[in-house]
Amino acid sequence: MENKYKYLFLDRDGVINEERPNDYVKTEDEFVFIEKTTDAIAILSQRFEEIFIVTNQRGVGRGIMSQEKLDQIHRLMTDKIVSVGGNVSGIYVCPDICSSSINRKPNIGMAFRIQADFPQVDFSESIMVGNSKSDVLFGKKAGMHTVLVGDKYNKSDAVYDIADRWYKDLYSFAEAMIENKNI
């Protein structure tokens, strides 16, 4: 069966690394991969033509951390992903403070920035994986298949009705992609 999805969009905090409740990941020491996430990205790199990370990073806009420090964290992250056979085509960040910013999820400015850099990207051939409502809404607004991961919300929350699929974590999603469970 041919893979109808070619492009993967991943949120960062809560999908790739552990979230810091009421805080930001401000240093390399605070960046902790969720268990088996690098393995998951290595698996997914075999399945998707391009993988993009799209992340709201309000801490930069608020001056809590610098863009330089964020870039160092992302280098650490991508170096580890590459070391296990994974690939990330690009990391797109929105440091904007204002929720109405076109680039801040759930708005889809970052998706359009990716499409400008990678014109072959077709959102209907894309999957957005995130752990929050804003991630799912970002994917929906762009016309992507959406996957919610994690346990951030009560099972009765409407986000489970909005998302196309739910998995406990990125690795479980990667396993499902291997088994090609109608995704």
Short mmCIF file of the C-alpha atoms (twelve columns), coordinates in Angstrom:
data_MODEL
# 
_entry.id   MODEL 
# 
loop_
_atom_site.group_PDB 
_atom_site.id 
_atom_site.type_symbol 
_atom_site.label_atom_id 
_atom_site.label_alt_id 
_atom_site.label_comp_id 
_atom_site.label_asym_id 
_atom_site.label_seq_id 
_atom_site.Cartn_x 
_atom_site.Cartn_y 
_atom_site.Cartn_z 
_atom_site.pdbx_PDB_model_num 
ATOM 1   C CA . MET A 1   0.000   0.000  0.000  1 
ATOM 2   C CA . GLU A 2   1.350   3.396  -0.970 1 
ATOM 3   C CA . ASN A 3   1.866   5.897  1.828  1 
ATOM 4   C CA . LYS A 4   -0.662  8.668  1.276  1 
ATOM 5   C CA . TYR A 5   1.119   10.877 3.802  1 
ATOM 6   C CA . LYS A 6   4.544   12.208 2.839  1 
ATOM 7   C CA . TYR A 7   5.142   15.018 5.331  1 
ATOM 8   C CA . LEU A 8   5.190   14.944 9.102  1 
ATOM 9   C CA . PHE A 9   4.806   17.967 11.357 1 
ATOM 10  C CA . LEU A 10  5.732   17.514 15.021 1 
ATOM 11  C CA . ASP A 11  5.195   19.759 18.001 1 
ATOM 12  C CA . ARG A 12  8.198   19.809 20.339 1 
ATOM 13  C CA . ASP A 13  7.274   20.145 24.033 1 
ATOM 14  C CA . GLY A 14  5.205   17.172 25.173 1 
ATOM 15  C CA . VAL A 15  5.824   15.270 21.926 1 
ATOM 16  C CA . ILE A 16  9.608   15.111 21.591 1 
ATOM 17  C CA . ASN A 17  10.710  16.304 25.014 1 
ATOM 18  C CA . GLU A 18  9.128   16.391 28.432 1 
ATOM 19  C CA . GLU A 19  7.077   19.487 29.120 1 
ATOM 20  C CA . ARG A 20  7.983   21.654 32.075 1 
ATOM 21  C CA . PRO A 21  4.660   22.613 33.687 1 
ATOM 22  C CA . ASN A 22  4.346   26.392 34.067 1 
ATOM 23  C CA . ASP A 23  7.882   26.831 32.755 1 
ATOM 24  C CA . TYR A 24  9.969   26.718 29.590 1 
ATOM 25  C CA . VAL A 25  12.867  24.519 28.534 1 
ATOM 26  C CA . LYS A 26  15.565  27.182 28.901 1 
ATOM 27  C CA . THR A 27  18.809  25.188 28.863 1 
ATOM 28  C CA . GLU A 28  20.194  22.014 27.350 1 
ATOM 29  C CA . ASP A 29  20.047  20.396 30.819 1 
ATOM 30  C CA . GLU A 30  16.297  21.061 30.986 1 
ATOM 31  C CA . PHE A 31  15.715  19.410 27.607 1 
ATOM 32  C CA . VAL A 32  14.796  15.786 28.358 1 
ATOM 33  C CA . PHE A 33  13.659  13.493 25.553 1 
ATOM 34  C CA . ILE A 34  10.469  11.541 26.196 1 
ATOM 35  C CA . GLU A 35  11.371  7.844  26.369 1 
ATOM 36  C CA . LYS A 36  11.850  6.214  22.926 1 
ATOM 37  C CA . THR A 37  11.194  9.472  21.072 1 
ATOM 38  C CA . THR A 38  14.483  9.453  19.197 1 
ATOM 39  C CA . ASP A 39  13.760  5.859  18.140 1 
ATOM 40  C CA . ALA A 40  10.313  6.971  17.006 1 
ATOM 41  C CA . ILE A 41  11.739  9.766  14.855 1 
ATOM 42  C CA . ALA A 42  14.267  7.348  13.348 1 
ATOM 43  C CA . ILE A 43  11.387  5.017  12.406 1 
ATOM 44  C CA . LEU A 44  9.285   7.876  11.068 1 
ATOM 45  C CA . SER A 45  12.229  9.194  9.031  1 
ATOM 46  C CA . GLN A 46  12.030  5.997  6.970  1 
ATOM 47  C CA . ARG A 47  8.339   6.583  6.279  1 
ATOM 48  C CA . PHE A 48  8.112   10.332 5.568  1 
ATOM 49  C CA . GLU A 49  9.900   12.388 2.924  1 
ATOM 50  C CA . GLU A 50  10.237  15.394 5.243  1 
ATOM 51  C CA . ILE A 51  9.826   15.894 8.990  1 
ATOM 52  C CA . PHE A 52  9.315   19.377 10.419 1 
ATOM 53  C CA . ILE A 53  9.153   20.588 13.986 1 
ATOM 54  C CA . VAL A 54  6.714   23.452 14.598 1 
ATOM 55  C CA . THR A 55  6.918   24.951 18.050 1 
ATOM 56  C CA . ASN A 56  5.541   27.956 19.881 1 
ATOM 57  C CA . GLN A 57  8.356   29.387 22.006 1 
ATOM 58  C CA . ARG A 58  6.851   32.320 23.868 1 
ATOM 59  C CA . GLY A 59  9.752   32.238 26.355 1 
ATOM 60  C CA . VAL A 60  11.993  33.828 23.719 1 
ATOM 61  C CA . GLY A 61  9.472   36.596 23.058 1 
ATOM 62  C CA . ARG A 62  9.157   37.234 26.777 1 
ATOM 63  C CA . GLY A 63  12.927  37.483 27.196 1 
ATOM 64  C CA . ILE A 64  13.048  34.468 29.535 1 
ATOM 65  C CA . MET A 65  15.546  32.852 27.178 1 
ATOM 66  C CA . SER A 66  17.488  33.990 24.137 1 
ATOM 67  C CA . GLN A 67  17.137  32.847 20.555 1 
ATOM 68  C CA . GLU A 68  20.784  31.749 20.797 1 
ATOM 69  C CA . LYS A 69  19.987  29.484 23.766 1 
ATOM 70  C CA . LEU A 70  16.975  28.054 21.907 1 
ATOM 71  C CA . ASP A 71  19.208  27.351 18.898 1 
ATOM 72  C CA . GLN A 72  21.664  25.509 21.181 1 
ATOM 73  C CA . ILE A 73  18.831  23.372 22.571 1 
ATOM 74  C CA . HIS A 74  17.668  22.576 19.036 1 
ATOM 75  C CA . ARG A 75  21.213  21.628 17.962 1 
ATOM 76  C CA . LEU A 76  21.412  19.235 20.912 1 
ATOM 77  C CA . MET A 77  18.024  17.785 19.958 1 
ATOM 78  C CA . THR A 78  18.789  17.342 16.255 1 
ATOM 79  C CA . ASP A 79  22.283  15.959 16.923 1 
ATOM 80  C CA . LYS A 80  20.755  13.218 19.078 1 
ATOM 81  C CA . ILE A 81  18.013  12.506 16.520 1 
ATOM 82  C CA . VAL A 82  20.557  12.237 13.693 1 
ATOM 83  C CA . SER A 83  22.855  10.032 15.808 1 
ATOM 84  C CA . VAL A 84  20.149  7.341  15.955 1 
ATOM 85  C CA . GLY A 85  19.247  7.545  12.262 1 
ATOM 86  C CA . GLY A 86  16.506  10.145 12.354 1 
ATOM 87  C CA . ASN A 87  16.123  13.252 10.238 1 
ATOM 88  C CA . VAL A 88  14.547  16.654 10.734 1 
ATOM 89  C CA . SER A 89  14.197  18.791 7.605  1 
ATOM 90  C CA . GLY A 90  13.520  21.997 9.505  1 
ATOM 91  C CA . ILE A 91  12.578  23.539 12.822 1 
ATOM 92  C CA . TYR A 92  10.089  26.390 12.726 1 
ATOM 93  C CA . VAL A 93  9.633   28.539 15.801 1 
ATOM 94  C CA . CYS A 94  7.145   31.194 16.795 1 
ATOM 95  C CA . PRO A 95  8.508   33.355 19.621 1 
ATOM 96  C CA . ASP A 96  5.579   35.782 19.369 1 
ATOM 97  C CA . ILE A 97  3.821   36.689 22.595 1 
ATOM 98  C CA . CYS A 98  0.478   37.678 21.082 1 
ATOM 99  C CA . SER A 99  -1.906  34.748 20.564 1 
ATOM 100 C CA . SER A 100 -3.290  36.389 17.422 1 
ATOM 101 C CA . SER A 101 0.083   36.174 15.634 1 
ATOM 102 C CA . ILE A 102 -0.310  34.396 12.300 1 
ATOM 103 C CA . ASN A 103 2.711   32.256 13.201 1 
ATOM 104 C CA . ARG A 104 1.507   31.157 16.624 1 
ATOM 105 C CA . LYS A 105 -0.341  27.834 16.675 1 
ATOM 106 C CA . PRO A 106 -3.233  27.255 16.215 1 
ATOM 107 C CA . ASN A 107 -2.758  29.844 13.440 1 
ATOM 108 C CA . ILE A 108 -0.988  28.375 10.437 1 
ATOM 109 C CA . GLY A 109 1.738   30.863 9.557  1 
ATOM 110 C CA . MET A 110 4.470   28.326 10.351 1 
ATOM 111 C CA . ALA A 111 2.865   25.879 7.899  1 
ATOM 112 C CA . PHE A 112 2.985   28.523 5.176  1 
ATOM 113 C CA . ARG A 113 6.634   29.295 6.057  1 
ATOM 114 C CA . ILE A 114 7.443   25.612 5.587  1 
ATOM 115 C CA . GLN A 115 5.584   25.532 2.290  1 
ATOM 116 C CA . ALA A 116 7.544   28.593 1.117  1 
ATOM 117 C CA . ASP A 117 10.818  26.790 1.928  1 
ATOM 118 C CA . PHE A 118 9.624   23.375 0.707  1 
ATOM 119 C CA . PRO A 119 7.143   24.057 -2.151 1 
ATOM 120 C CA . GLN A 120 6.463   20.346 -2.661 1 
ATOM 121 C CA . VAL A 121 4.732   20.111 0.733  1 
ATOM 122 C CA . ASP A 122 1.026   19.440 0.310  1 
ATOM 123 C CA . PHE A 123 -0.914  19.783 3.543  1 
ATOM 124 C CA . SER A 124 -3.412  17.126 2.432  1 
ATOM 125 C CA . GLU A 125 -0.447  14.723 2.349  1 
ATOM 126 C CA . SER A 126 0.682   15.781 5.832  1 
ATOM 127 C CA . ILE A 127 0.168   14.631 9.407  1 
ATOM 128 C CA . MET A 128 0.413   16.955 12.393 1 
ATOM 129 C CA . VAL A 129 1.335   15.291 15.708 1 
ATOM 130 C CA . GLY A 130 0.934   17.306 18.886 1 
ATOM 131 C CA . ASN A 131 -0.088  17.074 22.501 1 
ATOM 132 C CA . SER A 132 -2.331  20.145 22.701 1 
ATOM 133 C CA . LYS A 133 -5.528  21.558 21.266 1 
ATOM 134 C CA . SER A 134 -3.554  24.276 19.498 1 
ATOM 135 C CA . ASP A 135 -1.531  21.604 17.668 1 
ATOM 136 C CA . VAL A 136 -4.635  19.720 16.566 1 
ATOM 137 C CA . LEU A 137 -6.371  22.936 15.468 1 
ATOM 138 C CA . PHE A 138 -3.218  24.009 13.587 1 
ATOM 139 C CA . GLY A 139 -3.312  20.753 11.653 1 
ATOM 140 C CA . LYS A 140 -7.049  20.951 11.009 1 
ATOM 141 C CA . LYS A 141 -6.863  24.572 9.785  1 
ATOM 142 C CA . ALA A 142 -4.112  23.585 7.343  1 
ATOM 143 C CA . GLY A 143 -6.041  20.538 6.097  1 
ATOM 144 C CA . MET A 144 -3.742  17.927 7.652  1 
ATOM 145 C CA . HIS A 145 -4.511  14.586 9.265  1 
ATOM 146 C CA . THR A 146 -4.127  15.171 13.018 1 
ATOM 147 C CA . VAL A 147 -2.750  12.996 15.779 1 
ATOM 148 C CA . LEU A 148 -2.985  13.825 19.463 1 
ATOM 149 C CA . VAL A 149 -0.413  12.221 21.757 1 
ATOM 150 C CA . GLY A 150 -0.088  12.130 25.519 1 
ATOM 151 C CA . ASP A 151 -2.497  12.453 28.397 1 
ATOM 152 C CA . LYS A 152 -2.706  16.212 28.887 1 
ATOM 153 C CA . TYR A 153 -6.507  16.214 28.706 1 
ATOM 154 C CA . ASN A 154 -9.312  14.343 30.410 1 
ATOM 155 C CA . LYS A 155 -10.691 11.646 28.081 1 
ATOM 156 C CA . SER A 156 -14.020 13.499 27.912 1 
ATOM 157 C CA . ASP A 157 -12.361 16.613 26.432 1 
ATOM 158 C CA . ALA A 158 -13.575 17.673 22.975 1 
ATOM 159 C CA . VAL A 159 -10.021 17.559 21.601 1 
ATOM 160 C CA . TYR A 160 -10.407 13.775 21.266 1 
ATOM 161 C CA . ASP A 161 -13.355 14.364 18.929 1 
ATOM 162 C CA . ILE A 162 -11.409 16.931 16.889 1 
ATOM 163 C CA . ALA A 163 -8.196  14.906 16.439 1 
ATOM 164 C CA . ASP A 164 -8.252  12.157 13.830 1 
ATOM 165 C CA . ARG A 165 -6.277  9.783  16.051 1 
ATOM 166 C CA . TRP A 166 -4.839  9.480  19.556 1 
ATOM 167 C CA . TYR A 167 -1.750  7.613  20.758 1 
ATOM 168 C CA . LYS A 168 -0.114  7.525  24.167 1 
ATOM 169 C CA . ASP A 169 3.162   8.876  22.741 1 
ATOM 170 C CA . LEU A 170 5.151   9.427  19.556 1 
ATOM 171 C CA . TYR A 171 6.655   5.937  19.703 1 
ATOM 172 C CA . SER A 172 3.173   4.339  19.749 1 
ATOM 173 C CA . PHE A 173 2.294   6.426  16.685 1 
ATOM 174 C CA . ALA A 174 5.501   5.276  14.949 1 
ATOM 175 C CA . GLU A 175 4.637   1.641  15.711 1 
ATOM 176 C CA . ALA A 176 1.181   2.144  14.198 1 
ATOM 177 C CA . MET A 177 2.770   3.651  11.081 1 
ATOM 178 C CA . ILE A 178 4.970   0.536  10.748 1 
ATOM 179 C CA . GLU A 179 1.899   -1.672 11.022 1 
ATOM 180 C CA . ASN A 180 0.070   0.743  8.649  1 
ATOM 181 C CA . LYS A 181 -3.121  0.711  10.685 1 
ATOM 182 C CA . ASN A 182 -5.190  2.666  8.152  1 
ATOM 183 C CA . ILE A 183 -3.166  5.809  8.609  1 
# 
